[in-house]
Amino acid sequence: MSFSLLANELVLLIISYIPPSGIEDFALLNTKCHALSLPALDAHLKHKHHAAAMHARFPSDYPLNRRTHKDLIEKGLLEKGTIPNLEYLHLNGDLHWLRAQSRSDPRDRCRARWLAKRKCRESRGKRLGLTLPAGFATFIGTQDLIERLYLGGSRIHLGDLLKCTPEQDGGKGGYVVRFLCDQQGCGYWGLYMDSAGHSCVVRTEDWSDFLCGCCEPYAYPPGVHEAIAEAYAKLRFICVKAEWEEWMAGMYFDGWIGGTLWAGREVVGWEMEYLRHFEKRKDTASGEHEEADSSP
């Protein structure tokens, strides 16, 4: 039976089961499918264009693989040249995927001591016309959620909200707030936002040259602050993921799978389900085939 002969309600039900990456092909079947899939198609194209814009604004000239992925490829659990497709998680900002684990990180757990700082950043961001991605404020302000990550010696630490120089974001007038520091100080991740509603996760390797003072594991001493404008202006950011929740979910799964491998256990259950959703990179204009290293 042709889709054109089906009731609208049935076609809409079918559309509800189609992943975002497949909605473009479905919309091309006929005029009826196109008309009924327009809301989902518009949302998908908006996401696609946003990703392309962010990767163009913060390009990376070298693709990196997550450390855990390299180990999984060596063990034959992943195929080389694949990246995770997290559409199966239905990410919507409620962080439902960030479940507590019955086992704990064998190393020190991270600590969150910056609820007041988070509220200050939110308040200033609103005054500047910036919008935090869904779930970001909840995550940063909830110690229990942060401690569900497998971070090893890395740490979640909310920095200052800093305005980008014209050279850093092409004169778009955006801001970056650092939120994750590598355990050895060789990698830093931040959230980029602008007043047009764009946001993405960016990475730099040079933030340590910009910080004043020395850091202690999991918490900076009161004297540490970000105050050297000359050093900040030299930072170069690359976009590692256009959507914050998608990046964080990937880090969550990769972290615990890395812990499984480190402990010599077999990858099973929800960890294996995550691995089943890896697919070949697509050479698209969005740049999303270049998955920059997001494993602390």
MORAPE-V602899 format. One line per field, one symbol per residue. ss: DSSP state (H for helix, E for strand, C for the rest). psi: psi as a letter, one per 40 degrees, with the letter a starting at -180 (. if undefined). burial: I if it has 16 or more other C-alpha atoms within 10 Angstrom, else O. A space follows every 50 residues. Layout:
ss->???
psi->???
burial->???
This chain:
ss->CCHHHCCHHHHHHHHHCCCHHHHHHHHCCCHHHHHHCHHHHHHHHHHHHH HHHHHHHCCCCCCCCCHHHHHHHHCCCCCCCEEECHHHHCCCCCCCCCCC CCCCCCCCCCCCCCHHHHHHHHHHHHHCCCCCCCCHHHHHCCHHHHCCCC CCCCEECCCCEEECCHHHHCCCCCEEEEEEECCCCCCEEEEEECCCCCEE EEEECCHHHCECCCEECCEECCCCCECCHHHHHCCCCEEEECCHHHHHHH HHHHHHHHHHHHCCCCCCHHHHHHHHCEEECCCCCCCCCCCCCCCC
psi->hideeiiddddddddeehideeddddeediddddddeddddddddddddd dddddddgihehhiiiddddddddeeeihieiiihedeefheeefdegii idiiheaiiiihffdddddddddddddefihiihedddddehddddeeig ebeiihhhaihhhiidddfffefiihhhehhidefehiiihhiieeeiii hiiieeddedihaiiihehiidehihegdddddeihiihdhdhddddddd ddddddddddddefiihibddddddefiiiihgiedeeeghihfh.
burial->OOOOOOOOOOIOOOIOOOOIOOIIOIIOOOOIIIOIIOOIIOOIOOIIOI IIIIIIIIIIOOOOIIOIIOOIOOOOOIIIOIIIIOOOOOIOIOIOOIOO OOOOIOOOIIIIIIIOOIOOIIOOIOOOOIIIIIOIOIIIIOIOIIIIII IIIIIIIIIIIIIIIOOIIOOIOIIIIIIIIIIOOOIIIIIIIIIOOIII IIIIIIIIOIIOOOOOOIIOOOOOOIOOOOOIOOIIIIIIIIIIIIIIII IIIIIIIIIOIOOOOOIOOOOOOIIOOIOOIOOOOIIIIIIIIIII
